[in-house]
């Protein structure tokens, strides 16, 4: 059962990532990977909320492991960060990598606090 929940959540998460990433790329033309940056930060906030919500195992498996696991993307983050360095965009690479890590941690903490404020915890 848990495999099906991860697969269903993963399908929804990857489609959501694809759609949002494409919309951001169409709207903002920049050398900075804004779509992946936005997706990973919002995913961190959502994971903070979901992991603090006290969900029963199947709901967490669907949303946390499945949806958010596929929605966020470490491999694309690494690929884009490395390409910025290769393209001699060192400042953009540093802002992207460090910004993603720092804002990801802050976003997760923020999500935990949101869950506390709305009394999910």
Biopython code that builds the backbone (N, CA, C, O; Angstrom):
import numpy as np
from Bio.PDB.StructureBuilder import StructureBuilder

atoms = [
    (1, "UNK", "N", (0.819, -1.198, 0.000)),
    (1, "UNK", "CA", (0.000, 0.000, 0.000)),
    (1, "UNK", "C", (0.863, 1.262, 0.000)),
    (1, "UNK", "O", (0.563, 2.225, -0.706)),
    (2, "UNK", "N", (1.945, 1.254, 0.802)),
    (2, "UNK", "CA", (2.784, 2.449, 0.875)),
    (2, "UNK", "C", (3.469, 2.744, -0.447)),
    (2, "UNK", "O", (3.685, 3.910, -0.778)),
    (3, "UNK", "N", (3.815, 1.717, -1.212)),
    (3, "UNK", "CA", (4.421, 1.936, -2.522)),
    (3, "UNK", "C", (3.456, 2.677, -3.449)),
    (3, "UNK", "O", (3.862, 3.567, -4.197)),
    (4, "UNK", "N", (2.197, 2.310, -3.394)),
    (4, "UNK", "CA", (1.188, 2.981, -4.223)),
    (4, "UNK", "C", (0.991, 4.433, -3.789)),
    (4, "UNK", "O", (0.799, 5.314, -4.627)),
    (5, "UNK", "N", (1.039, 4.675, -2.488)),
    (5, "UNK", "CA", (0.898, 6.049, -1.994)),
    (5, "UNK", "C", (2.079, 6.915, -2.437)),
    (5, "UNK", "O", (1.891, 8.055, -2.861)),
    (6, "UNK", "N", (3.285, 6.377, -2.339)),
    (6, "UNK", "CA", (4.462, 7.128, -2.792)),
    (6, "UNK", "C", (4.373, 7.367, -4.295)),
    (6, "UNK", "O", (4.675, 8.465, -4.763)),
    (7, "UNK", "N", (3.963, 6.360, -5.055)),
    (7, "UNK", "CA", (3.858, 6.500, -6.511)),
    (7, "UNK", "C", (2.806, 7.538, -6.889)),
    (7, "UNK", "O", (3.047, 8.368, -7.766)),
    (8, "UNK", "N", (1.651, 7.503, -6.245)),
    (8, "UNK", "CA", (0.592, 8.471, -6.550)),
    (8, "UNK", "C", (1.028, 9.888, -6.170)),
    (8, "UNK", "O", (0.866, 10.828, -6.948)),
    (9, "UNK", "N", (1.578, 10.028, -4.970)),
    (9, "UNK", "CA", (2.058, 11.345, -4.547)),
    (9, "UNK", "C", (3.193, 11.827, -5.428)),
    (9, "UNK", "O", (3.259, 13.009, -5.767)),
    (10, "UNK", "N", (4.090, 10.920, -5.804)),
    (10, "UNK", "CA", (5.207, 11.273, -6.671)),
    (10, "UNK", "C", (4.748, 11.739, -8.039)),
    (10, "UNK", "O", (5.296, 12.695, -8.587)),
    (11, "UNK", "N", (3.755, 11.075, -8.590)),
    (11, "UNK", "CA", (3.218, 11.495, -9.897)),
    (11, "UNK", "C", (2.646, 12.902, -9.804)),
    (11, "UNK", "O", (2.892, 13.736, -10.675)),
    (12, "UNK", "N", (1.887, 13.164, -8.756)),
    (12, "UNK", "CA", (1.311, 14.511, -8.583)),
    (12, "UNK", "C", (2.394, 15.554, -8.337)),
    (12, "UNK", "O", (2.326, 16.659, -8.875)),
    (13, "UNK", "N", (3.391, 15.212, -7.530)),
    (13, "UNK", "CA", (4.468, 16.152, -7.225)),
    (13, "UNK", "C", (5.320, 16.484, -8.426)),
    (13, "UNK", "O", (5.674, 17.644, -8.637)),
    (14, "UNK", "N", (5.657, 15.472, -9.225)),
    (14, "UNK", "CA", (6.494, 15.735, -10.401)),
    (14, "UNK", "C", (5.738, 16.535, -11.453)),
    (14, "UNK", "O", (6.319, 17.398, -12.111)),
    (15, "UNK", "N", (4.455, 16.259, -11.617)),
    (15, "UNK", "CA", (3.652, 17.058, -12.554)),
    (15, "UNK", "C", (3.520, 18.503, -12.077)),
    (15, "UNK", "O", (3.593, 19.436, -12.877)),
    (16, "UNK", "N", (3.327, 18.680, -10.787)),
    (16, "UNK", "CA", (3.234, 20.031, -10.228)),
    (16, "UNK", "C", (4.543, 20.774, -10.428)),
    (16, "UNK", "O", (4.544, 21.939, -10.828)),
    (17, "UNK", "N", (5.663, 20.104, -10.151)),
    (17, "UNK", "CA", (6.972, 20.720, -10.360)),
    (17, "UNK", "C", (7.164, 21.105, -11.822)),
    (17, "UNK", "O", (7.638, 22.202, -12.117)),
    (18, "UNK", "N", (6.807, 20.227, -12.724)),
    (18, "UNK", "CA", (6.962, 20.472, -14.154)),
    (18, "UNK", "C", (6.148, 21.692, -14.587)),
    (18, "UNK", "O", (6.654, 22.560, -15.299)),
    (19, "UNK", "N", (4.894, 21.754, -14.157)),
    (19, "UNK", "CA", (4.004, 22.853, -14.546)),
    (19, "UNK", "C", (4.485, 24.174, -13.965)),
    (19, "UNK", "O", (4.583, 25.168, -14.684)),
    (20, "UNK", "N", (4.782, 24.195, -12.677)),
    (20, "UNK", "CA", (5.238, 25.437, -12.038)),
    (20, "UNK", "C", (6.579, 25.878, -12.619)),
    (20, "UNK", "O", (6.766, 27.059, -12.914)),
    (21, "UNK", "N", (7.505, 24.948, -12.785)),
    (21, "UNK", "CA", (8.810, 25.281, -13.351)),
    (21, "UNK", "C", (8.685, 25.861, -14.747)),
    (21, "UNK", "O", (9.366, 26.829, -15.086)),
    (22, "UNK", "N", (7.832, 25.281, -15.546)),
    (22, "UNK", "CA", (7.628, 25.771, -16.918)),
    (22, "UNK", "C", (6.998, 27.164, -16.917)),
    (22, "UNK", "O", (7.418, 28.038, -17.675)),
    (23, "UNK", "N", (5.995, 27.369, -16.068)),
    (23, "UNK", "CA", (5.342, 28.690, -15.991)),
    (23, "UNK", "C", (6.335, 29.771, -15.577)),
    (23, "UNK", "O", (6.351, 30.859, -16.153)),
    (24, "UNK", "N", (7.163, 29.470, -14.576)),
    (24, "UNK", "CA", (8.148, 30.449, -14.112)),
    (24, "UNK", "C", (9.171, 30.725, -15.208)),
    (24, "UNK", "O", (9.550, 31.876, -15.426)),
    (25, "UNK", "N", (9.620, 29.683, -15.896)),
    (25, "UNK", "CA", (10.600, 29.861, -16.972)),
    (25, "UNK", "C", (10.030, 30.687, -18.129)),
    (25, "UNK", "O", (10.752, 31.472, -18.744)),
    (26, "UNK", "N", (8.744, 30.515, -18.425)),
    (26, "UNK", "CA", (8.114, 31.287, -19.493)),
    (26, "UNK", "C", (7.949, 32.754, -19.099)),
    (26, "UNK", "O", (8.091, 33.649, -19.931)),
    (27, "UNK", "N", (7.650, 32.987, -17.833)),
    (27, "UNK", "CA", (7.375, 34.344, -17.361)),
    (27, "UNK", "C", (8.656, 35.138, -17.100)),
    (27, "UNK", "O", (8.709, 36.336, -17.380)),
    (28, "UNK", "N", (9.686, 34.478, -16.567)),
    (28, "UNK", "CA", (10.932, 35.154, -16.204)),
    (28, "UNK", "C", (12.089, 34.535, -16.980)),
    (28, "UNK", "O", (12.493, 33.404, -16.708)),
    (29, "UNK", "N", (12.615, 35.274, -17.937)),
    (29, "UNK", "CA", (13.769, 34.787, -18.682)),
    (29, "UNK", "C", (15.037, 35.342, -18.033)),
    (29, "UNK", "O", (15.329, 36.535, -18.121)),
    (30, "UNK", "N", (15.764, 34.468, -17.396)),
    (30, "UNK", "CA", (16.977, 34.854, -16.687)),
    (30, "UNK", "C", (17.956, 33.688, -16.692)),
    (30, "UNK", "O", (17.552, 32.540, -16.876)),
    (31, "UNK", "N", (19.228, 33.969, -16.495)),
    (31, "UNK", "CA", (20.224, 32.914, -16.397)),
    (31, "UNK", "C", (20.187, 32.209, -15.060)),
    (31, "UNK", "O", (20.816, 31.166, -14.885)),
    (32, "UNK", "N", (19.447, 32.775, -14.107)),
    (32, "UNK", "CA", (19.322, 32.202, -12.767)),
    (32, "UNK", "C", (18.199, 31.167, -12.781)),
    (32, "UNK", "O", (17.120, 31.456, -13.297)),
    (33, "UNK", "N", (18.417, 29.975, -12.234)),
    (33, "UNK", "CA", (17.389, 28.923, -12.251)),
    (33, "UNK", "C", (16.263, 29.205, -11.245)),
    (33, "UNK", "O", (16.131, 28.515, -10.234)),
    (34, "UNK", "N", (15.474, 30.210, -11.535)),
    (34, "UNK", "CA", (14.438, 30.692, -10.625)),
    (34, "UNK", "C", (13.360, 29.642, -10.347)),
    (34, "UNK", "O", (12.863, 29.547, -9.225)),
    (35, "UNK", "N", (13.001, 28.859, -11.358)),
    (35, "UNK", "CA", (11.958, 27.846, -11.167)),
    (35, "UNK", "C", (12.340, 26.811, -10.127)),
    (35, "UNK", "O", (11.577, 26.550, -9.197)),
    (36, "UNK", "N", (13.505, 26.224, -10.276)),
    (36, "UNK", "CA", (13.973, 25.221, -9.311)),
    (36, "UNK", "C", (14.174, 25.840, -7.937)),
    (36, "UNK", "O", (13.851, 25.229, -6.919)),
    (37, "UNK", "N", (14.709, 27.056, -7.913)),
    (37, "UNK", "CA", (14.911, 27.768, -6.649)),
    (37, "UNK", "C", (13.575, 27.934, -5.923)),
    (37, "UNK", "O", (13.472, 27.614, -4.739)),
    (38, "UNK", "N", (12.554, 28.432, -6.623)),
    (38, "UNK", "CA", (11.225, 28.632, -6.039)),
    (38, "UNK", "C", (10.632, 27.310, -5.562)),
    (38, "UNK", "O", (10.106, 27.220, -4.452)),
    (39, "UNK", "N", (10.719, 26.302, -6.395)),
    (39, "UNK", "CA", (10.134, 24.997, -6.064)),
    (39, "UNK", "C", (10.800, 24.401, -4.825)),
    (39, "UNK", "O", (10.108, 23.899, -3.939)),
    (40, "UNK", "N", (12.120, 24.449, -4.748)),
    (40, "UNK", "CA", (12.807, 23.852, -3.601)),
    (40, "UNK", "C", (12.548, 24.625, -2.309)),
    (40, "UNK", "O", (12.457, 24.017, -1.242)),
    (41, "UNK", "N", (12.427, 25.951, -2.383)),
    (41, "UNK", "CA", (12.141, 26.729, -1.167)),
    (41, "UNK", "C", (10.706, 26.488, -0.711)),
    (41, "UNK", "O", (10.467, 26.259, 0.475)),
    (42, "UNK", "N", (9.753, 26.537, -1.632)),
    (42, "UNK", "CA", (8.357, 26.277, -1.229)),
    (42, "UNK", "C", (8.202, 24.835, -0.746)),
    (42, "UNK", "O", (7.423, 24.565, 0.168)),
    (43, "UNK", "N", (8.941, 23.916, -1.356)),
    (43, "UNK", "CA", (8.910, 22.525, -0.890)),
    (43, "UNK", "C", (9.441, 22.384, 0.521)),
    (43, "UNK", "O", (8.934, 21.578, 1.301)),
    (44, "UNK", "N", (10.464, 23.165, 0.858)),
    (44, "UNK", "CA", (11.009, 23.134, 2.221)),
    (44, "UNK", "C", (9.983, 23.640, 3.227)),
    (44, "UNK", "O", (9.817, 23.057, 4.298)),
    (45, "UNK", "N", (9.299, 24.723, 2.883)),
    (45, "UNK", "CA", (8.256, 25.256, 3.769)),
    (45, "UNK", "C", (7.150, 24.213, 3.946)),
    (45, "UNK", "O", (6.721, 23.934, 5.066)),
    (46, "UNK", "N", (6.699, 23.646, 2.836)),
    (46, "UNK", "CA", (5.628, 22.643, 2.918)),
    (46, "UNK", "C", (6.058, 21.407, 3.697)),
    (46, "UNK", "O", (5.259, 20.840, 4.442)),
    (47, "UNK", "N", (7.313, 20.979, 3.535)),
    (47, "UNK", "CA", (7.788, 19.820, 4.295)),
    (47, "UNK", "C", (7.848, 20.140, 5.781)),
    (47, "UNK", "O", (7.575, 19.271, 6.609)),
    (48, "UNK", "N", (8.199, 21.373, 6.133)),
    (48, "UNK", "CA", (8.172, 21.783, 7.533)),
    (48, "UNK", "C", (6.772, 21.673, 8.117)),
    (48, "UNK", "O", (6.589, 21.208, 9.242)),
    (49, "UNK", "N", (5.788, 22.107, 7.336)),
    (49, "UNK", "CA", (4.391, 22.021, 7.791)),
    (49, "UNK", "C", (3.964, 20.559, 7.906)),
    (49, "UNK", "O", (3.438, 20.136, 8.936)),
    (50, "UNK", "N", (4.192, 19.801, 6.850)),
    (50, "UNK", "CA", (3.734, 18.412, 6.802)),
    (50, "UNK", "C", (4.419, 17.555, 7.867)),
    (50, "UNK", "O", (3.772, 16.726, 8.507)),
    (51, "UNK", "N", (5.717, 17.751, 8.055)),
    (51, "UNK", "CA", (6.419, 16.921, 9.037)),
    (51, "UNK", "C", (6.056, 17.287, 10.469)),
    (51, "UNK", "O", (6.301, 16.509, 11.391)),
    (52, "UNK", "N", (5.475, 18.462, 10.657)),
    (52, "UNK", "CA", (5.075, 18.885, 12.000)),
    (52, "UNK", "C", (3.584, 18.718, 12.250)),
    (52, "UNK", "O", (3.094, 19.026, 13.336)),
    (53, "UNK", "N", (2.875, 18.240, 11.265)),
    (53, "UNK", "CA", (1.422, 18.180, 11.363)),
    (53, "UNK", "C", (0.910, 16.960, 12.113)),
    (53, "UNK", "O", (-0.282, 16.880, 12.412)),
    (54, "UNK", "N", (1.772, 16.020, 12.420)),
    (54, "UNK", "CA", (1.321, 14.824, 13.124)),
    (54, "UNK", "C", (0.401, 13.964, 12.285)),
    (54, "UNK", "O", (-0.536, 13.359, 12.804)),
    (55, "UNK", "N", (0.665, 13.906, 10.986)),
    (55, "UNK", "CA", (-0.166, 13.104, 10.090)),
    (55, "UNK", "C", (0.017, 11.620, 10.372)),
    (55, "UNK", "O", (1.088, 11.180, 10.789)),
    (56, "UNK", "N", (-1.035, 10.867, 10.141)),
    (56, "UNK", "CA", (-0.886, 9.424, 10.252)),
    (56, "UNK", "C", (0.003, 8.951, 9.110)),
    (56, "UNK", "O", (0.171, 9.659, 8.117)),
    (57, "UNK", "N", (0.564, 7.779, 9.243)),
    (57, "UNK", "CA", (1.630, 7.289, 8.366)),
    (57, "UNK", "C", (1.243, 7.337, 6.887)),
    (57, "UNK", "O", (2.042, 7.792, 6.069)),
    (58, "UNK", "N", (0.063, 6.887, 6.527)),
    (58, "UNK", "CA", (-0.313, 6.854, 5.104)),
    (58, "UNK", "C", (-0.414, 8.250, 4.502)),
    (58, "UNK", "O", (-0.018, 8.457, 3.355)),
    (59, "UNK", "N", (-0.931, 9.193, 5.244)),
    (59, "UNK", "CA", (-1.020, 10.566, 4.723)),
    (59, "UNK", "C", (0.371, 11.174, 4.557)),
    (59, "UNK", "O", (0.648, 11.843, 3.562)),
    (60, "UNK", "N", (1.241, 10.936, 5.538)),
    (60, "UNK", "CA", (2.599, 11.456, 5.407)),
    (60, "UNK", "C", (3.314, 10.792, 4.231)),
    (60, "UNK", "O", (4.044, 11.458, 3.497)),
    (61, "UNK", "N", (3.112, 9.492, 4.048)),
    (61, "UNK", "CA", (3.736, 8.776, 2.937)),
    (61, "UNK", "C", (3.296, 9.376, 1.605)),
    (61, "UNK", "O", (4.121, 9.579, 0.714)),
    (62, "UNK", "N", (2.012, 9.659, 1.465)),
    (62, "UNK", "CA", (1.476, 10.246, 0.237)),
    (62, "UNK", "C", (2.018, 11.659, 0.004)),
    (62, "UNK", "O", (2.495, 11.976, -1.086)),
    (63, "UNK", "N", (1.941, 12.499, 1.033)),
    (63, "UNK", "CA", (2.283, 13.913, 0.864)),
    (63, "UNK", "C", (3.780, 14.170, 1.044)),
    (63, "UNK", "O", (4.412, 14.785, 0.184)),
    (64, "UNK", "N", (4.347, 13.705, 2.154)),
    (64, "UNK", "CA", (5.745, 13.992, 2.463)),
    (64, "UNK", "C", (6.710, 13.229, 1.577)),
    (64, "UNK", "O", (7.540, 13.823, 0.889)),
    (65, "UNK", "N", (6.596, 11.910, 1.596)),
    (65, "UNK", "CA", (7.516, 11.084, 0.811)),
    (65, "UNK", "C", (7.197, 11.139, -0.685)),
    (65, "UNK", "O", (8.099, 11.284, -1.510)),
    (66, "UNK", "N", (5.930, 11.025, -1.026)),
    (66, "UNK", "CA", (5.536, 10.979, -2.436)),
    (66, "UNK", "C", (5.527, 12.337, -3.106)),
    (66, "UNK", "O", (6.376, 12.630, -3.948)),
    (67, "UNK", "N", (4.554, 13.173, -2.727)),
    (67, "UNK", "CA", (4.383, 14.457, -3.404)),
    (67, "UNK", "C", (5.603, 15.362, -3.251)),
    (67, "UNK", "O", (6.181, 15.800, -4.246)),
    (68, "UNK", "N", (5.993, 15.641, -2.013)),
    (68, "UNK", "CA", (7.099, 16.582, -1.799)),
    (68, "UNK", "C", (8.444, 15.997, -2.206)),
    (68, "UNK", "O", (9.345, 16.738, -2.598)),
    (69, "UNK", "N", (8.594, 14.676, -2.118)),
    (69, "UNK", "CA", (9.821, 14.047, -2.592)),
    (69, "UNK", "C", (10.017, 14.236, -4.089)),
    (69, "UNK", "O", (11.145, 14.401, -4.553)),
    (70, "UNK", "N", (8.931, 14.213, -4.844)),
    (70, "UNK", "CA", (9.015, 14.410, -6.298)),
    (70, "UNK", "C", (8.928, 15.886, -6.678)),
    (70, "UNK", "O", (9.479, 16.296, -7.700)),
    (71, "UNK", "N", (8.247, 16.677, -5.870)),
    (71, "UNK", "CA", (8.104, 18.108, -6.151)),
    (71, "UNK", "C", (9.448, 18.822, -6.041)),
    (71, "UNK", "O", (9.810, 19.608, -6.918)),
    (72, "UNK", "N", (10.177, 18.555, -4.981)),
    (72, "UNK", "CA", (11.507, 19.157, -4.833)),
    (72, "UNK", "C", (12.510, 18.317, -5.604)),
    (72, "UNK", "O", (12.253, 17.152, -5.906)),
    (73, "UNK", "N", (13.653, 18.909, -5.920)),
    (73, "UNK", "CA", (14.580, 18.178, -6.762)),
    (73, "UNK", "C", (16.025, 18.535, -6.472)),
    (73, "UNK", "O", (16.499, 19.606, -6.851)),
    (74, "UNK", "N", (16.709, 17.646, -5.808)),
    (74, "UNK", "CA", (18.118, 17.864, -5.499)),
    (74, "UNK", "C", (18.982, 17.674, -6.742)),
    (74, "UNK", "O", (19.972, 18.383, -6.921)),
    (75, "UNK", "N", (18.620, 16.736, -7.591)),
    (75, "UNK", "CA", (19.433, 16.479, -8.778)),
    (75, "UNK", "C", (19.425, 17.676, -9.727)),
    (75, "UNK", "O", (20.475, 18.041, -10.255)),
    (76, "UNK", "N", (18.287, 18.284, -9.952)),
    (76, "UNK", "CA", (18.225, 19.466, -10.818)),
    (76, "UNK", "C", (18.966, 20.628, -10.165)),
    (76, "UNK", "O", (19.639, 21.399, -10.850)),
    (77, "UNK", "N", (18.846, 20.755, -8.857)),
    (77, "UNK", "CA", (19.574, 21.780, -8.118)),
    (77, "UNK", "C", (21.075, 21.634, -8.349)),
    (77, "UNK", "O", (21.755, 22.622, -8.624)),
    (78, "UNK", "N", (21.594, 20.422, -8.241)),
    (78, "UNK", "CA", (23.022, 20.179, -8.452)),
    (78, "UNK", "C", (23.410, 20.453, -9.902)),
    (78, "UNK", "O", (24.431, 21.090, -10.164)),
    (79, "UNK", "N", (22.613, 19.982, -10.824)),
    (79, "UNK", "CA", (22.885, 20.161, -12.248)),
    (79, "UNK", "C", (22.946, 21.651, -12.609)),
    (79, "UNK", "O", (23.882, 22.096, -13.273)),
    (80, "UNK", "N", (21.955, 22.404, -12.171)),
    (80, "UNK", "CA", (21.920, 23.835, -12.503)),
    (80, "UNK", "C", (23.039, 24.604, -11.809)),
    (80, "UNK", "O", (23.644, 25.490, -12.411)),
    (81, "UNK", "N", (23.320, 24.278, -10.559)),
    (81, "UNK", "CA", (24.416, 24.932, -9.855)),
    (81, "UNK", "C", (25.753, 24.664, -10.526)),
    (81, "UNK", "O", (26.561, 25.578, -10.692)),
    (82, "UNK", "N", (25.989, 23.415, -10.912)),
    (82, "UNK", "CA", (27.234, 23.053, -11.593)),
    (82, "UNK", "C", (27.340, 23.759, -12.938)),
    (82, "UNK", "O", (28.410, 24.242, -13.307)),
    (83, "UNK", "N", (26.221, 23.820, -13.678)),
    (83, "UNK", "CA", (26.235, 24.494, -14.981)),
    (83, "UNK", "C", (26.516, 25.983, -14.847)),
    (83, "UNK", "O", (27.174, 26.560, -15.713)),
    (84, "UNK", "N", (26.039, 26.613, -13.795)),
    (84, "UNK", "CA", (26.349, 28.027, -13.588)),
    (84, "UNK", "C", (27.855, 28.216, -13.409)),
    (84, "UNK", "O", (28.433, 29.161, -13.945)),
    (85, "UNK", "N", (28.482, 27.322, -12.661)),
    (85, "UNK", "CA", (29.936, 27.392, -12.512)),
    (85, "UNK", "C", (30.640, 27.158, -13.854)),
    (85, "UNK", "O", (31.588, 27.868, -14.187)),
    (86, "UNK", "N", (30.185, 26.178, -14.612)),
    (86, "UNK", "CA", (30.798, 25.875, -15.907)),
    (86, "UNK", "C", (30.647, 27.038, -16.885)),
    (86, "UNK", "O", (31.531, 27.291, -17.702)),
    (87, "UNK", "N", (29.519, 27.742, -16.793)),
    (87, "UNK", "CA", (29.265, 28.881, -17.688)),
    (87, "UNK", "C", (29.921, 30.158, -17.178)),
    (87, "UNK", "O", (29.655, 31.251, -17.677)),
    (88, "UNK", "N", (30.778, 30.001, -16.179)),
    (88, "UNK", "CA", (31.516, 31.124, -15.585)),
    (88, "UNK", "C", (30.580, 32.165, -14.953)),
    (88, "UNK", "O", (30.879, 33.359, -14.946)),
    (89, "UNK", "N", (29.468, 31.703, -14.434)),
    (89, "UNK", "CA", (28.507, 32.540, -13.706)),
    (89, "UNK", "C", (28.697, 32.263, -12.219)),
    (89, "UNK", "O", (27.769, 31.839, -11.531)),
    (90, "UNK", "N", (29.899, 32.505, -11.740)),
    (90, "UNK", "CA", (30.260, 32.119, -10.374)),
    (90, "UNK", "C", (29.411, 32.803, -9.312)),
    (90, "UNK", "O", (29.021, 32.162, -8.336)),
    (91, "UNK", "N", (29.117, 34.083, -9.477)),
    (91, "UNK", "CA", (28.293, 34.782, -8.485)),
    (91, "UNK", "C", (26.884, 34.200, -8.459)),
    (91, "UNK", "O", (26.342, 33.939, -7.385)),
    (92, "UNK", "N", (26.285, 33.994, -9.639)),
    (92, "UNK", "CA", (24.959, 33.376, -9.688)),
    (92, "UNK", "C", (24.987, 31.979, -9.077)),
    (92, "UNK", "O", (24.052, 31.586, -8.379)),
    (93, "UNK", "N", (26.050, 31.233, -9.335)),
    (93, "UNK", "CA", (26.167, 29.880, -8.781)),
    (93, "UNK", "C", (26.211, 29.919, -7.256)),
    (93, "UNK", "O", (25.517, 29.152, -6.589)),
    (94, "UNK", "N", (27.029, 30.814, -6.710)),
    (94, "UNK", "CA", (27.122, 30.921, -5.250)),
    (94, "UNK", "C", (25.810, 31.387, -4.627)),
    (94, "UNK", "O", (25.381, 30.850, -3.605)),
    (95, "UNK", "N", (25.172, 32.386, -5.241)),
    (95, "UNK", "CA", (23.881, 32.873, -4.726)),
    (95, "UNK", "C", (22.850, 31.754, -4.782)),
    (95, "UNK", "O", (22.093, 31.552, -3.832)),
    (96, "UNK", "N", (22.821, 31.032, -5.891)),
    (96, "UNK", "CA", (21.856, 29.952, -6.068)),
    (96, "UNK", "C", (22.072, 28.826, -5.050)),
    (96, "UNK", "O", (21.131, 28.401, -4.381)),
    (97, "UNK", "N", (23.298, 28.353, -4.940)),
    (97, "UNK", "CA", (23.579, 27.217, -4.057)),
    (97, "UNK", "C", (23.432, 27.603, -2.592)),
    (97, "UNK", "O", (22.718, 26.940, -1.840)),
    (98, "UNK", "N", (24.106, 28.673, -2.188)),
    (98, "UNK", "CA", (24.018, 29.087, -0.780)),
    (98, "UNK", "C", (22.618, 29.585, -0.434)),
    (98, "UNK", "O", (22.098, 29.295, 0.644)),
    (99, "UNK", "N", (22.011, 30.338, -1.353)),
    (99, "UNK", "CA", (20.646, 30.821, -1.112)),
    (99, "UNK", "C", (19.663, 29.683, -0.962)),
    (99, "UNK", "O", (18.786, 29.723, -0.098)),
    (100, "UNK", "N", (19.803, 28.654, -1.808)),
    (100, "UNK", "CA", (18.909, 27.495, -1.716)),
    (100, "UNK", "C", (19.069, 26.788, -0.380)),
    (100, "UNK", "O", (18.081, 26.428, 0.261)),
    (101, "UNK", "N", (20.313, 26.588, 0.038)),
    (101, "UNK", "CA", (20.552, 25.894, 1.308)),
    (101, "UNK", "C", (20.053, 26.703, 2.497)),
    (101, "UNK", "O", (19.340, 26.183, 3.356)),
    (102, "UNK", "N", (20.429, 27.973, 2.542)),
    (102, "UNK", "CA", (20.048, 28.816, 3.684)),
    (102, "UNK", "C", (18.542, 29.042, 3.714)),
    (102, "UNK", "O", (17.910, 28.870, 4.757)),
    (103, "UNK", "N", (17.959, 29.428, 2.571)),
    (103, "UNK", "CA", (16.512, 29.667, 2.552)),
    (103, "UNK", "C", (15.723, 28.374, 2.705)),
    (103, "UNK", "O", (14.604, 28.394, 3.218)),
    (104, "UNK", "N", (16.290, 27.244, 2.266)),
    (104, "UNK", "CA", (15.631, 25.958, 2.480)),
    (104, "UNK", "C", (15.510, 25.627, 3.958)),
    (104, "UNK", "O", (14.463, 25.172, 4.419)),
    (105, "UNK", "N", (16.584, 25.857, 4.695)),
    (105, "UNK", "CA", (16.553, 25.616, 6.149)),
    (105, "UNK", "C", (15.592, 26.589, 6.826)),
    (105, "UNK", "O", (14.776, 26.191, 7.656)),
    (106, "UNK", "N", (15.693, 27.858, 6.467)),
    (106, "UNK", "CA", (14.783, 28.862, 7.040)),
    (106, "UNK", "C", (13.341, 28.533, 6.674)),
    (106, "UNK", "O", (12.438, 28.655, 7.502)),
    (107, "UNK", "N", (13.128, 28.114, 5.418)),
    (107, "UNK", "CA", (11.777, 27.747, 4.983)),
    (107, "UNK", "C", (11.211, 26.584, 5.767)),
    (107, "UNK", "O", (10.037, 26.596, 6.135)),
    (108, "UNK", "N", (12.031, 25.577, 6.027)),
    (108, "UNK", "CA", (11.575, 24.428, 6.811)),
    (108, "UNK", "C", (11.176, 24.870, 8.217)),
    (108, "UNK", "O", (10.121, 24.487, 8.722)),
    (109, "UNK", "N", (12.028, 25.678, 8.840)),
    (109, "UNK", "CA", (11.724, 26.190, 10.187)),
    (109, "UNK", "C", (10.449, 27.024, 10.162)),
    (109, "UNK", "O", (9.614, 26.923, 11.060)),
    (110, "UNK", "N", (10.306, 27.847, 9.130)),
    (110, "UNK", "CA", (9.103, 28.658, 8.962)),
    (110, "UNK", "C", (7.865, 27.770, 8.852)),
    (110, "UNK", "O", (6.827, 28.069, 9.443)),
    (111, "UNK", "N", (7.977, 26.679, 8.094)),
    (111, "UNK", "CA", (6.857, 25.742, 7.968)),
    (111, "UNK", "C", (6.484, 25.111, 9.293)),
    (111, "UNK", "O", (5.300, 24.947, 9.591)),
    (112, "UNK", "N", (7.478, 24.753, 10.094)),
    (112, "UNK", "CA", (7.213, 24.202, 11.428)),
    (112, "UNK", "C", (6.463, 25.237, 12.270)),
    (112, "UNK", "O", (5.510, 24.901, 12.973)),
    (113, "UNK", "N", (6.895, 26.480, 12.194)),
    (113, "UNK", "CA", (6.237, 27.550, 12.959)),
    (113, "UNK", "C", (4.814, 27.793, 12.469)),
    (113, "UNK", "O", (3.920, 28.054, 13.274)),
    (114, "UNK", "N", (4.594, 27.712, 11.163)),
    (114, "UNK", "CA", (3.233, 27.837, 10.624)),
    (114, "UNK", "C", (2.354, 26.744, 11.211)),
    (114, "UNK", "O", (1.233, 27.004, 11.647)),
    (115, "UNK", "N", (2.870, 25.521, 11.219)),
    (115, "UNK", "CA", (2.094, 24.400, 11.781)),
    (115, "UNK", "C", (1.764, 24.658, 13.250)),
    (115, "UNK", "O", (0.660, 24.351, 13.699)),
    (116, "UNK", "N", (2.705, 25.216, 13.995)),
    (116, "UNK", "CA", (2.442, 25.527, 15.407)),
    (116, "UNK", "C", (1.391, 26.626, 15.543)),
    (116, "UNK", "O", (0.503, 26.539, 16.390)),
    (117, "UNK", "N", (1.495, 27.661, 14.706)),
    (117, "UNK", "CA", (0.558, 28.785, 14.793)),
    (117, "UNK", "C", (-0.877, 28.376, 14.486)),
    (117, "UNK", "O", (-1.819, 28.885, 15.095)),
    (118, "UNK", "N", (-1.039, 27.460, 13.547)),
    (118, "UNK", "CA", (-2.400, 27.053, 13.224)),
    (118, "UNK", "C", (-2.793, 25.781, 13.983)),
    (118, "UNK", "O", (-3.787, 25.123, 13.675)),
    (119, "UNK", "N", (-1.972, 25.468, 14.982)),
    (119, "UNK", "CA", (-2.244, 24.400, 15.951)),
    (119, "UNK", "C", (-2.377, 23.026, 15.296)),
    (119, "UNK", "O", (-3.204, 22.210, 15.702)),
    (120, "UNK", "N", (-1.549, 22.783, 14.277)),
    (120, "UNK", "CA", (-1.505, 21.441, 13.693)),
    (120, "UNK", "C", (-0.749, 20.525, 14.630)),
    (120, "UNK", "O", (-1.083, 19.347, 14.757)),
    (121, "UNK", "N", (0.274, 21.061, 15.290)),
    (121, "UNK", "CA", (1.104, 20.238, 16.165)),
    (121, "UNK", "C", (0.371, 19.970, 17.466)),
    (121, "UNK", "O", (0.901, 19.290, 18.345)),
]
sb = StructureBuilder()
sb.init_structure("model")
sb.init_model(0)
sb.init_chain("A")
sb.init_seg("    ")
for serial, (resi, resn, name, xyz) in enumerate(atoms, 1):
    if name == "N":
        sb.init_residue(resn, " ", resi, " ")
    sb.init_atom(name, np.array(xyz, "f"), 0.0, 1.0, " ", f" {name:<3s}", serial, name[0])
structure = sb.get_structure()
